[in-house]
Every structure is written in structure tokens, then in C-alpha cells.
């Protein structure tokens, strides 16, 4: 699997003073662990876009941003964490596969899909958790690059829409009627 991590996770405040990044053995082990998950079917428990965390196979990964110079940012690294405020499902909500993606290799995605999905043109490079049953992309994280001058760190969680034919929808007319246009 292609390694797209910058491995720089220093605080952008330290950019001018030349101090070293905080990337260390823990992050190196987590990055290698994540990269070795390519092609495996994993249990997915959800993601928290506010904390850049996600859980697969009972392991919580925190995706770390490389703040670069404070104006630009990149995918920095991942780390293991048990110090988070994220709420994950108790049971897996999907079976997923980790994939590398690069929208720059897909000219249609570069021009249309990126703009329609995210409101900007450019290239996204990073990793995706893709549902093995229906191809739904649950999570994307990496670097969005508009013009090589302002790359931007991304962490996008895409939950599935809840089906309207749930036990609650069957017993609650307000929810059931939301799926049926008025007057039919």
C-alpha cells in the first residue's frame, strides 16, 4: 500500500523555531499497522470527524494532521489512542476494506465528482474505508490539493442514510409519512 503520510505532526507554532516534529515510535508502529490492513476485511465501528478518530477491529486510530506552516496542511500520521471523547457503536456497523485512493488518476473525478461532493476542484489523495457489501465509502482521510500551493488535510466521514423501513418507522406514522410525499 502506498504510504501517503508526511510523518510530520509538529505544532505549527514551532514551524519558525525549527524544532523537530513529534513523530516517534508509536506513530511509526500505528502507520505500519494501518498500511498492513490493506485488503483485509475489517469490522467498522464508526468515526468522529470532530476528533479525527475511527475504530476498526476494536482499535481506535487517531488521524494526525501535519499543520505544515499554518496556512497549508497535509496528512501527517496516525496514532493509537484510548484518550478520546468519541462515541463508537458497540457492534460493528459495517465490514470494510482499507484502500488507497488518488483522484488525480481519474480525470472525471477531478473535474466533476470532487466539486459536486466537496465544493472545490482538485485532487484528493489518501485512504478510504469502503463497505465490502455495497461499495459505500464510509471514511476518507488524506490531503486535498487544489493547486499544489494550498494543500489541505481532510477527514470526511460519510454515514449511510437511515432506512425509513425500520421498526420505529413502522410504528410511528410521523416517520413513515416523511418518506411518502403529501397527497399520495
N, CA, C and O of each residue as an XYZ file, in Angstrom:
736
protein
N       0.853     -1.177      0.000
C       0.000      0.000      0.000
C       0.891      1.229      0.000
O       1.903      1.286      0.698
N       0.504      2.188     -0.778
C       1.277      3.428     -0.905
C       1.224      4.223      0.399
O       0.155      4.413      0.978
N       2.371      4.676      0.846
C       2.470      5.471      2.070
C       2.335      6.946      1.700
O       3.227      7.515      1.071
N       1.211      7.571      2.094
C       0.933      8.974      1.770
C       1.087      9.895      2.985
O       0.674     11.053      2.937
N       1.666      9.398      4.052
C       1.828     10.185      5.278
C       3.080     11.056      5.185
O       4.124     10.595      4.725
N       2.978     12.317      5.621
C       4.148     13.205      5.634
C       5.064     12.883      6.806
O       6.257     13.182      6.768
N       4.508     12.277      7.841
C       5.234     11.910      9.071
C       5.774     13.141      9.811
O       6.773     13.073     10.527
N       5.090     14.246      9.616
C       5.409     15.465     10.347
C       4.143     15.869     11.086
O       3.130     16.170     10.455
N       4.186     15.881     12.382
C       2.984     16.200     13.153
C       3.254     17.271     14.191
O       2.549     17.369     15.195
N       4.270     18.066     13.946
C       4.601     19.121     14.897
C       3.480     20.157     14.963
O       2.646     20.249     14.062
N       3.477     20.899     15.998
C       2.550     22.010     16.149
C       3.009     23.120     15.211
O       4.201     23.424     15.155
N       2.077     23.733     14.469
C       2.503     24.758     13.506
C       3.158     25.954     14.181
O       3.863     26.714     13.517
N       2.947     26.143     15.472
C       3.602     27.245     16.186
C       5.114     27.052     16.219
O       5.862     28.020     16.351
N       5.572     25.790     16.100
C       7.011     25.525     16.162
C       7.675     25.621     14.799
O       8.878     25.387     14.683
N       6.916     25.960     13.768
C       7.467     25.997     12.407
C       8.642     26.964     12.297
O       9.668     26.627     11.706
N       8.503     28.138     12.851
C       9.539     29.153     12.710
C      10.770     28.900     13.568
O      11.857     29.378     13.244
N      10.613     28.152     14.663
C      11.771     27.960     15.528
C      12.589     26.723     15.152
O      13.600     26.444     15.796
N      12.173     25.975     14.124
C      12.961     24.861     13.614
C      12.966     23.617     14.481
O      13.769     22.714     14.246
N      12.095     23.543     15.473
C      12.078     22.353     16.319
C      11.587     21.151     15.536
O      10.821     21.282     14.581
N      12.032     19.998     15.948
C      11.684     18.749     15.278
C      10.215     18.404     15.503
O       9.606     18.835     16.482
N       9.657     17.620     14.581
C       8.302     17.124     14.727
C       8.223     16.103     15.853
O       9.247     15.633     16.349
N       7.031     15.772     16.242
C       6.819     14.859     17.348
C       6.622     13.415     16.888
O       6.259     12.556     17.692
N       6.856     13.140     15.606
C       6.676     11.801     15.063
C       7.668     10.856     15.740
O       8.874     11.103     15.738
N       7.148      9.774     16.319
C       8.022      8.872     17.049
C       7.655      7.416     16.841
O       6.915      7.088     15.913
N       8.164      6.537     17.694
C       7.948      5.096     17.532
C       6.475      4.689     17.568
O       6.070      3.785     16.838
N       5.674      5.337     18.401
C       4.255      4.987     18.485
C       3.541      5.276     17.167
O       2.760      4.454     16.686
N       3.811      6.446     16.583
C       3.184      6.800     15.313
C       3.701      5.901     14.182
O       2.934      5.508     13.303
N       4.991      5.579     14.205
C       5.555      4.702     13.179
C       4.882      3.329     13.228
O       4.543      2.765     12.188
N       4.690      2.797     14.425
C       4.037      1.499     14.567
C       2.583      1.567     14.094
O       2.112      0.649     13.423
N       1.867      2.644     14.437
C       0.469      2.790     14.027
C       0.356      2.952     12.509
O      -0.547      2.382     11.897
N       1.257      3.719     11.898
C       1.250      3.893     10.439
C       1.485      2.549      9.761
O       0.771      2.193      8.825
N       2.479      1.806     10.228
C       2.761      0.487      9.632
C       1.583     -0.463      9.826
O       1.220     -1.207      8.915
N       0.996     -0.432     11.004
C      -0.171     -1.264     11.287
C      -1.287     -0.945     10.287
O      -1.847     -1.845      9.660
N      -1.599      0.343     10.148
C      -2.673      0.739      9.246
C      -2.363      0.330      7.803
O      -3.237     -0.199      7.117
N      -1.159      0.562      7.343
C      -0.797      0.216      5.971
C      -0.880     -1.293      5.725
O      -1.167     -1.726      4.609
N      -0.631     -2.081      6.755
C      -0.704     -3.539      6.621
C      -2.133     -4.065      6.635
O      -2.348     -5.260      6.431
N      -3.111     -3.202      6.870
C      -4.512     -3.625      6.852
C      -5.091     -3.653      5.440
O      -6.225     -4.092      5.245
N      -4.332     -3.193      4.466
C      -4.824     -3.164      3.082
C      -5.309     -4.541      2.657
O      -4.627     -5.549      2.841
N      -6.506     -4.554      2.082
C      -7.057     -5.782      1.540
C      -7.765     -6.666      2.539
O      -8.474     -7.589      2.139
N      -7.600     -6.417      3.819
C      -8.273     -7.220      4.837
C      -9.695     -6.721      5.045
O      -9.964     -5.531      4.877
N     -10.593     -7.601      5.404
C     -11.953     -7.202      5.754
C     -11.955     -6.886      7.245
O     -11.573     -7.714      8.072
N     -12.392     -5.673      7.571
C     -12.329     -5.162      8.942
C     -13.723     -4.833      9.451
O     -14.600     -4.454      8.675
N     -13.926     -4.978     10.756
C     -15.158     -4.521     11.393
C     -15.039     -3.017     11.632
O     -14.051     -2.549     12.199
N     -16.047     -2.267     11.198
C     -16.042     -0.806     11.311
C     -17.073     -0.377     12.353
O     -18.243     -0.751     12.276
N     -16.620      0.416     13.330
C     -17.468      0.848     14.435
C     -17.831      2.320     14.376
O     -18.516      2.817     15.270
N     -17.391      3.027     13.354
C     -17.739      4.427     13.220
C     -16.528      5.342     13.262
O     -15.394      4.903     13.449
N     -16.807      6.646     13.080
C     -15.759      7.667     13.057
C     -16.280      8.937     13.699
O     -17.488      9.168     13.754
N     -15.376      9.744     14.177
C     -15.697     11.037     14.774
C     -14.887     12.094     14.032
O     -13.687     12.242     14.264
N     -15.552     12.834     13.133
C     -14.866     13.841     12.336
C     -14.379     15.016     13.182
O     -13.462     15.726     12.770
N     -14.965     15.233     14.342
C     -14.517     16.317     15.214
C     -13.196     16.015     15.891
O     -12.456     16.930     16.253
N     -12.893     14.728     16.063
C     -11.670     14.319     16.746
C     -10.723     13.568     15.817
O      -9.641     13.153     16.233
N     -11.129     13.393     14.554
C     -10.333     12.658     13.564
C      -9.980     11.247     14.030
O      -8.855     10.783     13.844
N     -10.955     10.577     14.635
C     -10.744      9.215     15.103
C     -11.707      8.268     14.397
O     -12.793      8.663     13.972
N     -11.287      7.014     14.282
C     -12.166      5.966     13.776
C     -11.757      4.652     14.424
O     -10.644      4.503     14.929
N     -12.690      3.703     14.396
C     -12.435      2.430     15.051
C     -12.678      1.282     14.086
O     -13.753      1.171     13.497
N     -11.677      0.434     13.927
C     -11.791     -0.804     13.167
C     -11.203     -1.927     14.005
O     -10.166     -1.768     14.648
N     -11.895     -3.083     13.985
C     -11.421     -4.267     14.719
C     -10.995     -3.940     16.155
O      -9.945     -4.393     16.611
N     -11.799     -3.164     16.855
C     -11.573     -2.812     18.256
C     -10.320     -1.961     18.503
O      -9.869     -1.847     19.643
N      -9.762     -1.372     17.458
C      -8.607     -0.488     17.592
C      -9.049      0.914     17.188
O      -9.625      1.103     16.116
N      -8.779      1.898     18.048
C      -9.104      3.294     17.731
C      -7.849      3.962     17.182
O      -6.812      4.018     17.842
N      -7.972      4.467     15.957
C      -6.899      5.213     15.316
C      -7.252      6.689     15.343
O      -8.401      7.067     15.111
N      -6.268      7.514     15.623
C      -6.424      8.964     15.525
C      -5.575      9.423     14.348
O      -4.367      9.187     14.311
N      -6.219     10.080     13.387
C      -5.517     10.587     12.212
C      -4.966     11.961     12.574
O      -5.711     12.835     13.017
N      -3.672     12.148     12.386
C      -2.992     13.366     12.807
C      -2.664     14.246     11.609
O      -2.156     13.781     10.589
N      -2.961     15.492     11.760
C      -2.716     16.482     10.716
C      -1.286     16.996     10.795
O      -0.754     17.218     11.883
N      -0.677     17.179      9.649
C       0.595     17.887      9.546
C       0.228     19.337      9.255
O      -0.194     19.642      8.139
N       0.375     20.244     10.228
C      -0.066     21.623     10.019
C       0.834     22.428      9.101
O       0.541     23.591      8.824
N       1.919     21.842      8.623
C       2.835     22.489      7.705
C       3.219     23.857      8.248
O       3.900     23.933      9.271
N       2.808     24.933      7.601
C       3.204     26.266      8.045
C       2.053     27.061      8.645
O       2.183     28.264      8.871
N       0.929     26.401      8.904
C      -0.221     27.091      9.470
C      -1.233     27.537      8.419
O      -2.402     27.758      8.737
N      -0.796     27.668      7.184
C      -1.695     28.009      6.087
C      -2.034     26.775      5.260
O      -3.129     26.661      4.708
N      -1.083     25.861      5.184
C      -1.251     24.617      4.437
C      -1.239     23.470      5.433
O      -0.669     23.586      6.518
N      -1.872     22.360      5.060
C      -1.838     21.192      5.934
C      -1.860     19.934      5.088
O      -2.296     19.952      3.937
N      -1.385     18.839      5.668
C      -1.265     17.567      4.970
C      -1.661     16.439      5.909
O      -1.844     16.646      7.109
N      -1.792     15.247      5.349
C      -1.964     14.052      6.163
C      -0.629     13.772      6.838
O       0.367     13.503      6.166
N      -0.608     13.836      8.161
C       0.639     13.678      8.901
C       0.962     12.244      9.254
O       1.962     11.694      8.790
N       0.118     11.632     10.077
C       0.365     10.274     10.561
C      -0.918      9.757     11.196
O      -1.944     10.439     11.193
N      -0.852      8.557     11.735
C      -1.913      8.042     12.585
C      -1.263      7.589     13.879
O      -0.061      7.328     13.938
N      -2.070      7.503     14.893
C      -1.594      7.013     16.184
C      -2.711      6.203     16.806
O      -3.876      6.342     16.432
N      -2.355      5.363     17.749
C      -3.352      4.661     18.546
C      -3.800      5.606     19.643
O      -3.023      6.439     20.110
N      -5.048      5.478     20.053
C      -5.482      6.312     21.167
C      -6.540      5.611     21.995
O      -7.409      4.921     21.462
N      -6.457      5.791     23.281
C      -7.547      5.404     24.170
C      -8.016      6.648     24.927
O      -8.917      6.586     25.763
N      -7.375      7.784     24.609
C      -7.744      9.065     25.218
C      -8.527      9.875     24.189
O      -7.980     10.749     23.516
N      -9.803      9.571     24.082
C     -10.648     10.271     23.118
C     -12.032     10.432     23.727
O     -12.391      9.743     24.682
N     -12.779     11.328     23.175
C     -14.157     11.540     23.631
C     -15.149     11.043     22.587
O     -16.343     11.329     22.670
N     -14.655     10.306     21.617
C     -15.502      9.802     20.539
C     -16.447      8.724     21.050
O     -16.133      7.982     21.981
N     -17.594      8.661     20.425
C     -18.571      7.628     20.740
C     -18.673      6.715     19.532
O     -19.040      7.157     18.443
N     -18.352      5.453     19.721
C     -18.425      4.477     18.648
C     -19.543      3.491     18.947
O     -19.972      3.347     20.091
N     -20.008      2.815     17.906
C     -21.033      1.800     18.089
C     -20.444      0.622     18.858
O     -19.254      0.329     18.748
N     -21.288     -0.048     19.635
C     -20.829     -1.215     20.399
C     -20.624     -2.426     19.496
O     -19.778     -3.279     19.764
N     -21.405     -2.490     18.432
C     -21.269     -3.569     17.459
C     -20.871     -2.947     16.129
O     -21.212     -1.801     15.836
N     -20.154     -3.712     15.339
C     -19.720     -3.216     14.035
C     -20.936     -2.836     13.188
O     -21.937     -3.552     13.164
N     -20.835     -1.706     12.500
C     -21.939     -1.262     11.633
C     -21.677     -1.622     10.174
O     -22.567     -1.500      9.332
N     -20.459     -2.065      9.876
C     -20.136     -2.450      8.502
C     -18.876     -3.301      8.496
O     -18.099     -3.313      9.451
N     -18.704     -3.997      7.412
C     -17.463     -4.715      7.122
C     -16.810     -3.906      6.006
O     -17.404     -3.715      4.945
N     -15.597     -3.435      6.241
C     -14.938     -2.522      5.307
C     -13.571     -3.043      4.882
O     -13.001     -3.950      5.490
N     -13.075     -2.435      3.822
C     -11.734     -2.720      3.331
C     -11.016     -1.383      3.190
O     -11.587     -0.419      2.682
N      -9.760     -1.326      3.639
C      -8.938     -0.120      3.516
C      -8.346     -0.063      2.114
O      -7.759     -1.037      1.643
N      -8.500      1.086      1.443
C      -7.975      1.279      0.095
C      -7.238      2.604      0.022
O      -7.588      3.559      0.716
N      -6.221      2.658     -0.816
C      -5.565      3.909     -1.165
C      -6.349      4.520     -2.317
O      -6.828      3.795     -3.189
N      -6.484      5.832     -2.335
C      -7.143      6.471     -3.478
C      -6.391      7.727     -3.888
O      -5.756      8.400     -3.076
N      -6.489      8.013     -5.170
C      -5.851      9.184     -5.747
C      -6.751      9.661     -6.877
O      -6.731      9.099     -7.972
N      -7.534     10.692     -6.615
C      -8.479     11.173     -7.628
C      -7.773     11.820     -8.808
O      -8.406     12.060     -9.836
N      -6.490     12.109     -8.693
C      -5.737     12.673     -9.810
C      -5.563     11.686    -10.945
O      -5.286     12.079    -12.078
N      -5.724     10.405    -10.647
C      -5.631      9.380    -11.683
C      -6.967      9.148    -12.365
O      -7.063      8.317    -13.268
N      -7.999      9.871    -11.949
C      -9.333      9.728    -12.523
C      -9.791     11.105    -13.003
O     -10.279     11.895    -12.196
N      -9.648     11.415    -14.293
C      -9.973     12.763    -14.780
C     -11.426     13.157    -14.557
O     -11.713     14.337    -14.353
N     -12.355     12.197    -14.591
C     -13.755     12.536    -14.341
C     -13.950     12.973    -12.900
O     -14.697     13.917    -12.644
N     -13.303     12.317    -11.960
C     -13.420     12.684    -10.550
C     -12.824     14.066    -10.312
O     -13.377     14.866     -9.557
N     -11.705     14.342    -10.953
C     -11.027     15.624    -10.771
C     -11.927     16.792    -11.143
O     -11.944     17.803    -10.441
N     -12.666     16.673    -12.222
C     -13.466     17.780    -12.706
C     -14.874     17.829    -12.130
O     -15.401     18.920    -11.910
N     -15.489     16.698    -11.883
C     -16.906     16.705    -11.542
C     -17.161     16.266    -10.115
O     -17.711     17.027     -9.318
N     -16.769     15.048     -9.784
C     -17.154     14.472     -8.502
C     -16.620     15.275     -7.325
O     -17.350     15.504     -6.360
N     -15.374     15.703     -7.380
C     -14.811     16.467     -6.269
C     -15.587     17.761     -6.066
O     -15.870     18.125     -4.924
N     -15.938     18.460     -7.130
C     -16.679     19.703     -6.993
C     -18.077     19.447     -6.451
O     -18.532     20.161     -5.557
N     -18.763     18.442     -6.980
C     -20.121     18.160     -6.527
C     -20.144     17.690     -5.079
O     -21.043     18.054     -4.321
N     -19.161     16.885     -4.692
C     -19.135     16.347     -3.336
C     -18.632     17.357     -2.316
O     -19.171     17.440     -1.212
N     -17.607     18.126     -2.669
C     -16.918     18.922     -1.667
C     -16.834     20.400     -1.979
O     -16.271     21.158     -1.190
N     -17.382     20.837     -3.118
C     -17.432     22.253     -3.424
C     -16.148     22.850     -3.937
O     -16.007     24.072     -3.974
N     -15.190     22.002     -4.341
C     -13.952     22.542     -4.890
C     -13.345     21.528     -5.846
O     -13.576     20.323     -5.744
N     -12.564     22.054     -6.774
C     -11.836     21.181     -7.683
C     -10.521     20.812     -7.028
O     -10.117     21.412     -6.033
N      -9.873     19.838     -7.585
C      -8.566     19.469     -7.083
C      -8.423     17.968     -7.006
O      -9.261     17.215     -7.503
N      -7.352     17.551     -6.378
C      -7.011     16.143     -6.268
C      -7.042     15.741     -4.799
O      -6.487     16.430     -3.943
N      -7.690     14.630     -4.522
C      -7.664     14.047     -3.180
C      -6.771     12.825     -3.217
O      -6.897     11.985     -4.108
N      -5.868     12.722     -2.251
C      -5.021     11.541     -2.110
C      -5.078     11.099     -0.668
O      -4.934     11.909      0.247
N      -5.287      9.815     -0.466
C      -5.335      9.327      0.895
C      -5.855      7.911      0.970
O      -5.541      7.062      0.136
N      -6.658      7.679      1.992
C      -7.151      6.346      2.282
C      -8.661      6.382      2.449
O      -9.228      7.393      2.863
N      -9.301      5.273      2.123
C     -10.752      5.137      2.246
C     -11.075      3.835      2.940
O     -10.373      2.837      2.780
N     -12.148      3.855      3.715
C     -12.748      2.633      4.232
C     -14.007      2.408      3.417
O     -14.955      3.189      3.490
N     -14.008      1.321      2.631
C     -15.077      1.037      1.684
C     -15.833     -0.208      2.123
O     -15.230     -1.236      2.431
N     -17.161     -0.107      2.150
C     -18.029     -1.220      2.538
C     -17.852     -2.374      1.551
O     -17.976     -2.181      0.342
N     -17.565     -3.572      2.062
C     -17.338     -4.718      1.174
C     -18.634     -5.228      0.565
O     -18.597     -5.931     -0.445
N     -19.787     -4.891      1.153
C     -21.064     -5.381      0.645
C     -21.640     -4.528     -0.479
O     -22.165     -5.062     -1.456
N     -21.543     -3.191     -0.346
C     -22.192     -2.337     -1.351
C     -21.306     -1.233     -1.925
O     -21.780     -0.434     -2.732
N     -20.038     -1.165     -1.533
C     -19.123     -0.170     -2.086
C     -19.246      1.223     -1.492
O     -18.568      2.143     -1.948
N     -20.102      1.403     -0.474
C     -20.263      2.718      0.166
C     -18.934      3.139      0.805
O     -18.293      2.344      1.493
N     -18.530      4.375      0.576
C     -17.321      4.910      1.198
C     -17.717      5.499      2.546
O     -18.399      6.522      2.605
N     -17.297      4.860      3.612
C     -17.625      5.313      4.970
C     -16.729      6.455      5.422
O     -17.187      7.387      6.084
N     -15.447      6.380      5.062
C     -14.483      7.346      5.580
C     -13.400      7.591      4.543
O     -12.941      6.670      3.867
N     -12.999      8.867      4.432
C     -11.860      9.270      3.604
C     -10.975     10.158      4.470
O     -11.469     11.038      5.174
N      -9.685      9.928      4.417
C      -8.757     10.847      5.073
C      -7.487     10.923      4.250
O      -7.041      9.936      3.666
N      -6.914     12.116      4.217
C      -5.721     12.323      3.409
C      -5.466     13.797      3.187
O      -5.614     14.614      4.096
N      -5.075     14.129      1.956
C      -4.747     15.505      1.591
C      -5.516     15.889      0.335
O      -5.489     15.179     -0.670
N      -6.201     17.025      0.409
C      -6.847     17.609     -0.768
C      -5.876     18.648     -1.306
O      -5.353     19.470     -0.554
N      -5.640     18.604     -2.610
C      -4.671     19.508     -3.198
C      -5.318     20.249     -4.358
O      -5.556     19.675     -5.421
N      -5.597     21.517     -4.145
C      -6.272     22.317     -5.167
C      -5.320     22.703     -6.288
O      -5.650     22.527     -7.461
N      -4.155     23.222     -5.955
C      -3.263     23.735     -6.994
C      -1.783     23.612     -6.631
O      -0.961     24.361     -7.158
N      -1.436     22.701     -5.761
C      -0.068     22.482     -5.285
C       0.445     23.609     -4.392
O       1.562     23.526     -3.881
N      -0.339     24.642     -4.200
C       0.109     25.735     -3.343
C      -0.566     25.692     -1.978
O       0.052     26.039     -0.972
N      -1.823     25.271     -1.933
C      -2.547     25.192     -0.672
C      -3.141     23.803     -0.459
O      -4.356     23.633     -0.568
N      -2.309     22.807     -0.155
C      -2.873     21.504      0.190
C      -3.627     21.615      1.517
O      -3.352     22.498      2.329
N      -4.565     20.717      1.716
C      -5.419     20.796      2.894
C      -5.706     19.385      3.430
O      -6.104     18.501      2.672
N      -5.508     19.187      4.702
C      -5.817     17.923      5.370
C      -7.320     17.672      5.313
O      -8.109     18.595      5.518
N      -7.724     16.434      5.037
C      -9.148     16.084      5.022
C      -9.405     14.853      5.884
O      -8.578     13.945      5.964
N     -10.556     14.847      6.517
C     -11.077     13.700      7.258
C     -12.579     13.772      7.071
O     -13.254     14.567      7.724
N     -13.106     12.945      6.181
C     -14.531     13.016      5.819
C     -15.226     11.713      6.161
O     -14.905     10.659      5.612
N     -16.170     11.795      7.063
C     -16.988     10.631      7.420
C     -18.296     10.720      6.649
O     -18.937     11.771      6.627
N     -18.698      9.610      6.010
C     -19.906      9.579      5.193
C     -20.854      8.504      5.731
O     -20.870      7.391      5.206
N     -21.636      8.805      6.756
C     -22.576      7.790      7.258
C     -23.643      7.494      6.212
O     -23.965      8.332      5.370
N     -24.173      6.302      6.287
C     -25.263      5.940      5.383
C     -26.549      6.572      5.884
O     -26.719      6.797      7.082
N     -27.450      6.856      4.958
C     -28.768      7.353      5.334
C     -29.529      6.229      6.022
O     -29.450      5.073      5.605
N     -30.257      6.562      7.066
C     -31.038      5.558      7.780
C     -32.229      5.139      6.931
O     -32.927      5.991      6.381
N     -32.466      3.848      6.818
C     -33.636      3.411      6.045
C     -34.921      3.793      6.758
O     -34.985      3.782      7.987
N     -35.938      4.130      5.986
C     -37.211      4.525      6.583
C     -38.050      3.314      6.987
O     -39.033      3.462      7.713
N     -37.681      2.136      6.532
C     -38.447      0.944      6.900
C     -37.811      0.273      8.114
O     -37.366     -0.873      8.054
N     -37.781      1.010      9.201
C     -37.270      0.472     10.454
C     -38.456      0.153     11.347
O     -39.564      0.623     11.086
N     -38.251     -0.632     12.390
C     -39.365     -0.894     13.312
C     -39.990      0.391     13.847
O     -41.207      0.456     14.022
N     -39.174      1.420     14.111
C     -39.721      2.688     14.590
C     -40.588      3.331     13.512
O     -41.659      3.857     13.818
N     -40.141      3.298     12.251
C     -40.906      3.866     11.148
C     -42.218      3.151     10.918
O     -43.201      3.763     10.501
N     -42.236      1.855     11.189
C     -43.463      1.089     11.009
C     -44.490      1.409     12.091
O     -45.695      1.320     11.855
N     -44.007      1.786     13.288
C     -44.928      2.045     14.393
C     -45.192      3.521     14.618
O     -46.079      3.885     15.389
N     -44.427      4.371     13.950
C     -44.570      5.810     14.151
C     -44.978      6.459     12.831
O     -44.139      6.588     11.940
N     -46.243      6.874     12.673
C     -46.705      7.414     11.393
C     -45.962      8.677     10.954
O     -45.835      8.916      9.753
N     -45.466      9.495     11.892
C     -44.750     10.714     11.517
C     -43.498     10.376     10.721
O     -43.199     11.021      9.716
N     -42.770      9.366     11.173
C     -41.553      8.969     10.464
C     -41.919      8.292      9.150
O     -41.300      8.574      8.124
N     -42.907      7.409      9.158
C     -43.311      6.708      7.946
C     -43.777      7.711      6.902
O     -43.448      7.571      5.724
N     -44.540      8.723      7.315
C     -45.102      9.699      6.384
C     -44.029     10.631      5.809
O     -44.246     11.233      4.757
N     -42.887     10.760      6.473
C     -41.794     11.599      5.947
C     -41.283     11.018      4.627
O     -40.821     11.765      3.764
N     -41.361      9.708      4.462
C     -40.868      9.072      3.252
C     -41.895      9.090      2.131
O     -41.560      8.790      0.986
N     -43.155      9.443      2.446
C     -44.226      9.456      1.448
C     -44.615     10.895      1.173
O     -44.982     11.618      2.099
N     -44.544     11.335     -0.098
C     -44.966     12.719     -0.404
C     -46.414     12.944     -0.022
O     -47.230     12.027     -0.116
N     -46.744     14.151      0.409
C     -48.095     14.510      0.822
C     -49.059     14.383     -0.349
O     -48.740     14.735     -1.484
N     -50.239     13.873     -0.046
C     -51.280     13.790     -1.056
C     -51.275     12.474     -1.832
O     -52.062     12.319     -2.765
N     -50.435     11.551     -1.483
C     -50.441     10.266     -2.192
C     -51.003      9.171     -1.329
O     -51.083      8.023     -1.764
